[in-house]
Each structure stands twice: as C-alpha cells, then as structure tokens.
C-alpha cells in the first residue's frame, strides 16, 4: 500500500541493517573515487598554507624583496581573483560537459599554473602562476563537491561530504611540514621556497591521470537522457552489483522525478536562482554563509599567522613554522571528527556550537593581544597561541566540516552548479577583500582590528540561530526541497516510492515467469531474495525535520 501523501519514506528502511558496507568491493571502489574528488580541496588547503609558510621562509622574502602591505595582500589574494574569472564558466561546463570532464579540465589548468609559479623569476611571474592556478581552481572546486555529493552511497554522503572542507587540513599539514623542512635548504636557485611550490602539483596530477576513469554523476546522466548508464552506475556501486536492489530503484526514481519536475518548470537559468520564494531562501542562506565563513576571523590565522605571532613577541621562524604545523593538524582532526558525526548531531547544532566557541576564543585572542601590547608580558603572548588553537578547533567543527556540504545539498540538481558558483563568487570575493585588506588594516590598527571580527561573529551567531534549518536524515533530492516545505519533500519521496514499488512488482512478475531449471540461481532470483528484509519498507516513516 502506498504511503500517505503527508509522510516521507525513510530511505534507510531500504537497507539491510545487518549488512556491513566494507564487505563489498564495489563500495571500496566508490569510496576511492570519492577520495579522488576530495583531493581537490586538499590542494586548496595546501595553497592557503603555502602563502602563510612562504612568508616565514627567509629565501622567499629575500627573493621577492620582502613584500608588505598591498603587495603582500595581492600575493595572498591573486589566487582567488583568478578563481573569480572561472566561476561563471564553471557551471556552464558542469552542466554541458559533465562533472568529471570539468574537474579534469580544471586540474590541467592548475598544473600549468603551479608550473609557472614554481619557475618564477620575479613577483609578476609568481603572480601570473598563482592567477592561472586560481582560474583552474574555480572549475575544480565547482565540480569536486558536486561529484562527492552525487555519487556517494547515501548512508555515507554526510560523513564524506562533511570531510570535504576537512581535506584542506591535510593540505595545510603537508605544506606546513614541507616548509618547515625546506627552511633549512640552502640553494642559490631558491629551492627553499620552490620545493613547497612544486609539491602543490601532486593533488592536481592525481586528478589529471585518474578522473577520466571515474564514474560520472548519475544525476547528470539522467538529466542528459542517459538513464541506462545512470542505473548501471547506481546498481554497481549502491546496489553492490544489483540494479534491482530496492535502494537503487528508489534512488533512481527519485532522481528521475526531481529532475523531470525541474526541467518541466524550466528551472535552469541564472534568474531561476531567485525566482521562487524557496530559491530566494536558499540563496539568501548560501550567500550569507559564504560571507560569514570568510569574516569569522579565521583568515587572520590562516593567511597571516606570522604577522599575528610577531605582534605577541614570537618572532623565531622555526617556532612559527612549528606553530603553523600544530594549527594545521588541530584543524584537520577537529574537522574530520565533526564531519563524520554531522548525521548524528546535525548540521545546525554543529554550526551553533562552532560559532559560540569561536566568539569566546576570538574574544580571548583580542584581550590577550591587547594585554601583550600594553604590558609586554610574555605570558599573555603565550596565552594568545593557546587561544588560537582553541579558536581553530571550534572553527573547524562547524565551518570547516559542514559549510560546503550544507550550502550545496540544499540546492536542487538543475541549479546546483549555478548556485554553488554564486556561493563561490561571494566566498572568493570576500576572501580576496580579506586577504588584501587584512595586512593593511592590521598594520594600522594592530590588536584593535580583532574587535571587528568579534562583532561580526556575534552577527554570525544570530544569523545561524534564526536562518539555518536542519537537513540531516534526507536524501539529496529531499534535502534540496526542504526550503519549499515538508509537503514538497513528502510528495517527491512518495512518488519515488510508488514507482520503485511498481518496478519491484514488474521484476517479481519476471521472476514468476522465469523458465530457468529448478534450483538454478539467477540474477533475478538473487534480486528477489534481497527484497525479503525490505518487504515492509513503506511502513517506515521519517520524523519531520525541526530546528533545535
């Protein structure tokens, strides 16, 4: 019997509770592909730490004549300026050429940019490499997370996608360790700074060679009339080789219905991002979160740590590099831990806890820095380092782990690439502003500049409390409809369940008419056997979503 129209089917009722994912080779293969796309954000983390680490290296400072102020700000911001150039092109490429081809093209550009950067002979040459690298990053960033969300096994979607931003931590750690080691390299050619710049190509090189062999997004295939290929991919990876697995049928029908409804409504243009009330709510949330993520104070710690440490009396270069490594490791561990539990605690709760902690510890950073500036007590300077670590922990458990997942999963398929690009525009734009202005403002105001971020974090906390609803426990299609109301989610879920039930009945009829010899095992018979533990899946309903 079909479920009531006001109720939502819980996809988890289609899974065998006693079955372990790690016993299936196909899911190991799928997760390997997911990790490949996570590497794109590892490159971002490496680049962010590279700008910070290079400033601590004496050879880099000497080679580029000790850049300061606006010139240093431009070096930090130019990569994001480059990414702004590709942000409007990326969604067009993602929708026309496909997700994986776009990522591959972006990886090619990043390899070229990294090669130009590592061979630089002057500041302009170095800037040219970084802007090319940033242009490629725009394509990779736009496609990587879409692939992670759209190919991942549903029960693992939140933990894996929640780890996307955490991958910046791995990149930061690798870069921090590399710059620490290269500090001791003596070379007339400048290998002390060229080696860290060279290692930056590794994630892009892996994507360049391996992405062509990965599966394409089933949702993109369905949207482009290639439903047979989409079902084959879903069956291989989500059904462990069985295209008639109940979960596969449910996913397939839900994807088809959602995409068909979007295409019928012609929701594919840029203007459609703001056409309906639900889309305006989504975009308001996405854009505001993009700004909040860049104006929460983390940019000071990420890009200008050496300047922050200089103001509290910690000027020893190896000591600064060691602190940089510690912060990177702390950020990664915190983000991965939070990302793997975001389906347990929920996205909204992690955002709230994260922002409250950030407010407390950034206020402490402000007070400690003021105390050192006024009284020059080293104890207050050392306390600032501890506060930076604690701030990093709380930033990571919300904004590093959940942000990228949340702002992408609330968007419908046909507008996901464009909506993600708008998010990237505001994120990169405010990051450029931050990176350019921070060294100038910090030079002029010192610790008083921190008060600006203290006030902004208060505003961020208010926004999260009132405007960020919970999204855990839904499929990607259902999550995208949350801003249109629970009734829309229920309608999509029930339509998919009814069609999947029809598909299953057709398969049962095929089994009944099977003329195979008695006792022979056929793929269809195996499919039928798997339905035993989900025969009553329509009786399982998901509780309605509510805010904490």
ZAMARGU-4260 file (C-alpha; in steps of 0.2 Angstrom, whole numbers, plus 5000, padded with zeros to 4 digits):
<rodrens>
0) 5000/5000/5000 | 5007/5017/4996 | 5011/5029/5010 | 5001/5044/5015 | 5005/5059/5005
5) 5010/5069/5020 | 5023/5056/5026 | 5041/5054/5020 | 5049/5037/5016 | 5065/5034/5025
10) 5077/5028/5013 | 5087/5019/5027 | 5072/5007/5028 | 5078/5000/5011 | 5095/4995/5019
15) 5099/4978/5027 | 5103/4984/5045 | 5115/4969/5047 | 5125/4972/5031 | 5142/4980/5033
20) 5147/4991/5019 | 5166/4986/5020 | 5162/4968/5015 | 5158/4974/4997 | 5172/4978/4985
25) 5161/4990/4975 | 5159/5002/4989 | 5178/5002/4992 | 5180/5006/4974 | 5167/5020/4975
30) 5175/5027/4991 | 5191/5028/4982 | 5184/5038/4968 | 5176/5050/4981 | 5193/5052/4989
35) 5200/5057/4972 | 5187/5071/4971 | 5191/5076/4989 | 5209/5079/4984 | 5204/5095/4975
40) 5201/5103/4992 | 5217/5096/4998 | 5225/5107/4985 | 5216/5122/4992 | 5222/5119/5009
45) 5240/5117/5003 | 5238/5134/4994 | 5232/5143/5009 | 5246/5136/5020 | 5258/5140/5006
50) 5255/5158/5006 | 5257/5158/5025 | 5273/5147/5025 | 5282/5156/5012 | 5281/5172/5022
55) 5291/5163/5035 | 5305/5157/5024 | 5319/5170/5023 | 5324/5164/5005 | 5307/5169/4999
60) 5307/5185/5007 | 5324/5190/5000 | 5320/5183/4983 | 5304/5194/4982 | 5312/5209/4991
65) 5301/5207/5007 | 5284/5211/5001 | 5272/5220/5013 | 5256/5230/5014 | 5246/5230/4997
70) 5259/5220/4988 | 5258/5206/5001 | 5239/5207/5001 | 5239/5205/4982 | 5250/5189/4983
75) 5238/5182/4995 | 5223/5187/4986 | 5228/5184/4967 | 5223/5165/4968 | 5206/5169/4972
80) 5205/5183/4960 | 5209/5170/4947 | 5196/5159/4953 | 5183/5173/4951 | 5187/5173/4932
85) 5181/5155/4930 | 5166/5155/4942 | 5153/5159/4929 | 5161/5147/4916 | 5161/5133/4928
90) 5143/5129/4930 | 5140/5130/4911 | 5154/5117/4909 | 5147/5106/4923 | 5130/5106/4915
95) 5136/5104/4897 | 5152/5093/4898 | 5148/5084/4914 | 5155/5084/4931 | 5171/5074/4929
100) 5176/5082/4912 | 5175/5099/4920 | 5186/5094/4935 | 5199/5086/4923 | 5200/5102/4914
105) 5202/5112/4930 | 5216/5100/4935 | 5225/5103/4919 | 5225/5122/4922 | 5231/5120/4940
110) 5246/5110/4934 | 5250/5124/4922 | 5248/5137/4935 | 5259/5128/4948 | 5272/5125/4934
115) 5273/5144/4931 | 5273/5148/4950 | 5287/5136/4954 | 5298/5143/4940 | 5295/5162/4944
120) 5310/5174/4942 | 5301/5189/4949 | 5285/5195/4958 | 5275/5197/4942 | 5279/5180/4936
125) 5275/5172/4953 | 5258/5182/4952 | 5255/5175/4934 | 5257/5157/4940 | 5245/5160/4955
130) 5231/5168/4945 | 5232/5154/4932 | 5231/5141/4946 | 5216/5151/4954 | 5207/5150/4937
135) 5209/5131/4936 | 5204/5130/4955 | 5187/5138/4950 | 5182/5123/4939 | 5189/5110/4951
140) 5180/5117/4966 | 5164/5119/4957 | 5164/5101/4952 | 5173/5091/4966 | 5160/5093/4979
145) 5146/5090/4967 | 5154/5073/4962 | 5156/5069/4981 | 5138/5073/4984 | 5131/5065/4968
150) 5140/5048/4968 | 5142/5044/4986 | 5132/5029/4994 | 5118/5038/5003 | 5122/5032/5021
155) 5140/5039/5019 | 5135/5055/5010 | 5135/5066/5025 | 5152/5060/5033 | 5161/5060/5017
160) 5154/5077/5010 | 5157/5084/5028 | 5175/5079/5026 | 5177/5089/5010 | 5182/5105/5019
165) 5192/5095/5031 | 5204/5090/5017 | 5210/5107/5017 | 5218/5102/5034 | 5228/5088/5025
170) 5234/5100/5013 | 5239/5113/5026 | 5248/5099/5036 | 5258/5093/5021 | 5263/5111/5017
175) 5267/5116/5034 | 5279/5101/5036 | 5286/5104/5019 | 5290/5122/5023 | 5297/5118/5040
180) 5309/5106/5031 | 5313/5117/5017 | 5318/5131/5029 | 5335/5123/5031 | 5338/5121/5012
185) 5352/5132/5006 | 5351/5135/4987 | 5355/5149/4975 | 5340/5144/4964 | 5328/5146/4979
190) 5323/5128/4982 | 5319/5133/5000 | 5303/5140/4993 | 5302/5132/4976 | 5301/5114/4983
195) 5285/5118/4993 | 5278/5127/4977 | 5282/5111/4967 | 5274/5099/4979 | 5257/5109/4976
200) 5255/5099/4959 | 5253/5082/4967 | 5234/5083/4970 | 5231/5090/4953 | 5242/5077/4945
205) 5232/5063/4953 | 5216/5070/4947 | 5223/5073/4929 | 5228/5055/4927 | 5213/5046/4937
210) 5197/5057/4934 | 5194/5051/4916 | 5192/5033/4923 | 5179/5038/4937 | 5160/5036/4936
215) 5150/5051/4930 | 5137/5058/4941 | 5121/5048/4939 | 5110/5063/4941 | 5119/5072/4927
220) 5117/5056/4916 | 5098/5056/4920 | 5097/5075/4916 | 5105/5072/4899 | 5094/5057/4894
225) 5107/5043/4898 | 5096/5034/4911 | 5103/5017/4907 | 5121/5022/4911 | 5114/5030/4927
230) 5105/5015/4933 | 5121/5004/4929 | 5132/5015/4940 | 5119/5015/4954 | 5117/4996/4953
235) 5136/4993/4953 | 5140/5005/4967 | 5125/5007/4978 | 5117/4990/4974 | 5133/4980/4975
240) 5131/4975/4958 | 5112/4973/4958 | 5102/4986/4948 | 5086/4980/4955 | 5091/4982/4973
245) 5076/4992/4982 | 5088/5006/4987 | 5094/5008/4969 | 5076/5008/4962 | 5071/5021/4975
250) 5086/5032/4971 | 5084/5031/4953 | 5065/5035/4953 | 5068/5049/4965 | 5081/5057/4954
255) 5071/5055/4938 | 5056/5063/4946 | 5065/5078/4954 | 5075/5081/4938 | 5059/5079/4927
260) 5050/5092/4938 | 5064/5104/4937 | 5066/5103/4919 | 5047/5104/4916 | 5047/5120/4927
265) 5062/5126/4916 | 5072/5130/4932 | 5089/5130/4924 | 5094/5149/4921 | 5103/5161/4932
270) 5087/5171/4936 | 5079/5155/4942 | 5090/5156/4957 | 5080/5170/4964 | 5063/5167/4955
275) 5053/5157/4969 | 5052/5160/4987 | 5060/5144/4991 | 5075/5148/4980 | 5077/5165/4987
280) 5078/5157/5004 | 5091/5145/4998 | 5102/5159/4990 | 5100/5171/5005 | 5106/5157/5016
285) 5120/5152/5004 | 5127/5169/5001 | 5126/5174/5019 | 5135/5158/5024 | 5149/5162/5011
290) 5152/5179/5019 | 5151/5173/5037 | 5164/5159/5033 | 5177/5172/5027 | 5173/5186/5040
295) 5174/5175/5056 | 5192/5179/5060 | 5199/5163/5053 | 5208/5172/5038 | 5219/5181/5050
300) 5225/5164/5057 | 5226/5155/5040 | 5235/5168/5029 | 5244/5180/5041 | 5249/5169/5056
305) 5267/5176/5056 | 5261/5194/5057 | 5249/5189/5072 | 5264/5180/5080 | 5276/5194/5078
310) 5264/5206/5087 | 5265/5195/5103 | 5284/5193/5103 | 5285/5176/5095 | 5297/5180/5080
315) 5308/5165/5079 | 5305/5157/5062 | 5306/5139/5066 | 5295/5142/5081 | 5282/5150/5070
320) 5283/5135/5057 | 5280/5123/5072 | 5265/5133/5077 | 5259/5133/5059 | 5260/5114/5059
325) 5251/5112/5075 | 5237/5123/5070 | 5235/5113/5053 | 5235/5096/5062 | 5222/5103/5075
330) 5211/5110/5062 | 5211/5093/5052 | 5207/5082/5067 | 5193/5093/5073 | 5185/5095/5055
335) 5186/5076/5051 | 5179/5072/5068 | 5164/5084/5066 | 5161/5079/5048 | 5160/5061/5052
340) 5147/5064/5065 | 5136/5078/5056 | 5122/5065/5053 | 5122/5061/5072 | 5122/5078/5079
345) 5115/5088/5064 | 5122/5102/5054 | 5113/5116/5063 | 5119/5110/5080 | 5137/5109/5074
350) 5136/5127/5067 | 5129/5134/5083 | 5142/5126/5094 | 5156/5131/5082 | 5151/5149/5082
355) 5148/5150/5100 | 5166/5143/5103 | 5173/5155/5090 | 5166/5170/5099 | 5173/5165/5116
360) 5190/5161/5110 | 5192/5175/5097 | 5187/5187/5111 | 5201/5180/5122 | 5213/5182/5107
365) 5209/5200/5107 | 5211/5203/5126 | 5227/5193/5126 | 5234/5203/5112 | 5229/5219/5120
370) 5237/5214/5136 | 5254/5210/5127 | 5254/5226/5118 | 5251/5237/5133 | 5261/5227/5146
375) 5273/5217/5136 | 5271/5201/5147 | 5276/5185/5138 | 5263/5175/5147 | 5249/5185/5139
380) 5258/5182/5122 | 5259/5163/5125 | 5241/5163/5130 | 5236/5170/5113 | 5244/5155/5105
385) 5233/5143/5116 | 5218/5154/5111 | 5222/5152/5093 | 5222/5133/5094 | 5205/5133/5103
390) 5198/5145/5091 | 5204/5134/5077 | 5196/5119/5085 | 5179/5127/5086 | 5180/5135/5068
395) 5184/5118/5061 | 5170/5108/5069 | 5157/5119/5061 | 5163/5130/5047 | 5177/5118/5040
400) 5167/5102/5041 | 5149/5107/5037 | 5149/5123/5027 | 5152/5116/5010 | 5141/5101/5012
405) 5126/5112/5018 | 5126/5125/5005 | 5127/5113/4991 | 5115/5100/4997 | 5100/5112/4999
410) 5101/5117/4981 | 5090/5107/4968 | 5100/5097/4954 | 5096/5109/4939 | 5103/5124/4949
415) 5116/5116/4960 | 5131/5120/4949 | 5125/5138/4947 | 5120/5140/4965 | 5137/5133/4970
420) 5145/5146/4959 | 5136/5160/4967 | 5142/5154/4984 | 5160/5153/4977 | 5159/5171/4970
425) 5154/5178/4987 | 5166/5167/4996 | 5181/5171/4984 | 5176/5189/4983 | 5176/5192/5002
430) 5191/5181/5003 | 5200/5192/4991 | 5195/5208/5001 | 5200/5200/5017 | 5217/5195/5010
435) 5220/5212/5003 | 5214/5222/5017 | 5219/5212/5032 | 5238/5216/5031 | 5235/5234/5028
440) 5222/5236/5042 | 5232/5225/5054 | 5247/5236/5051 | 5237/5252/5055 | 5227/5245/5070
445) 5236/5231/5077 | 5226/5221/5090 | 5211/5233/5089 | 5207/5226/5072 | 5202/5210/5081
450) 5187/5219/5088 | 5179/5220/5071 | 5179/5201/5070 | 5172/5199/5087 | 5157/5210/5082
455) 5155/5200/5066 | 5155/5183/5075 | 5140/5190/5086 | 5131/5194/5070 | 5135/5176/5063
460) 5128/5168/5078 | 5112/5177/5077 | 5110/5173/5058 | 5114/5154/5061 | 5101/5153/5075
465) 5087/5161/5065 | 5090/5156/5047 | 5099/5139/5046 | 5087/5124/5047 | 5092/5106/5050
470) 5095/5095/5035 | 5101/5078/5042 | 5092/5062/5038 | 5086/5066/5020 | 5092/5060/5003
475) 5100/5073/4992 | 5084/5076/4982 | 5073/5078/4998 | 5086/5090/5006 | 5085/5101/4991
480) 5066/5103/4993 | 5067/5107/5012 | 5066/5126/5009 | 5050/5123/4999 | 5041/5114/5014
485) 5039/5097/5021 | 5024/5094/5009 | 5036/5095/4994 | 5048/5083/5002 | 5034/5071/5005
490) 5027/5072/4988 | 5044/5068/4980 | 5048/5054/4992 | 5031/5046/4990 | 5031/5047/4971
495) 5048/5039/4970 | 5042/5025/4982 | 5027/5021/4972 | 5037/5020/4956 | 5050/5009/4964
500) 5037/4998/4971 | 5030/4996/4953 | 5047/4992/4947 | 5049/4979/4960 | 5032/4971/4956
505) 5037/4970/4937 | 5053/4962/4942 | 5043/4949/4953 | 5032/4945/4938 | 5048/4942/4928
510) 5054/4930/4941 | 5037/4921/4942 | 5038/4918/4923 | 5056/4913/4923 | 5059/4896/4915
515) 5076/4893/4922 | 5079/4875/4928 | 5073/4871/4946 | 5086/4875/4959 | 5096/4886/4947
520) 5101/4903/4954 | 5098/4918/4943 | 5102/4936/4945 | 5083/4939/4946 | 5081/4926/4959
525) 5095/4934/4969 | 5086/4951/4967 | 5070/4943/4974 | 5079/4936/4989 | 5086/4953/4994
530) 5068/4960/4995 | 5064/4949/5010 | 5071/4961/5023 | 5063/4976/5015 | 5046/4970/5011
535) 5038/4982/5023 | 5049/4997/5019 | 5034/5008/5016 | 5029/5006/5034 | 5044/5016/5039
540) 5042/5035/5040 | 5055/5048/5044 | 5050/5060/5058 | 5048/5078/5052 | 5063/5090/5052
545) 5064/5103/5066 | 5076/5116/5072 | 5085/5113/5089
</rodrens>
